[in-house]
Amino acid sequence: MDVPDIACAVTTRGTSGEADRGLMACGTGVGASIAANKVKGIRAAACHDVHSAHQCVEHDDVNVVCIGAQIVGAWLANDLVRAWLEAEFSTDEDFRRRVARLHAMESERDNGTT
């Protein structure tokens, strides 16, 4: 199956409100994150360490985590998913402003202003 097909299935659930977050896996996690990030409202990140898995939610409100099945073993994958699921978006104004700017960039792109 192609990564874009999986990304469509995962992100549709997120953008429809059916799910708050999604998880994807591919060889490196990079192709999955590229495909998922093509969808408005999705912020995907490839994560291969626990710190990034937690911080991508805390600082950037990432709603799709992408894991490289050829990079990460089963034990670490469990730890990554747990850290990602337990993380919450920070109330710090700097991070809120950053994510608001990401939303604005999407809108500008949709309106042809960038």
Buried (B, 14 or more C-beta within 10 A) or exposed (E): EEBBEBBBEBBEBBBEEEBEBBBBBBEBBBBBBBBBBEBEEBBBBBBBEBEBBBBBBBBBBBBBBBBBBEBBEEEBBEBBBEBBBEBEBBEEEEBEEEBEEEEEEBEEEEEEEE
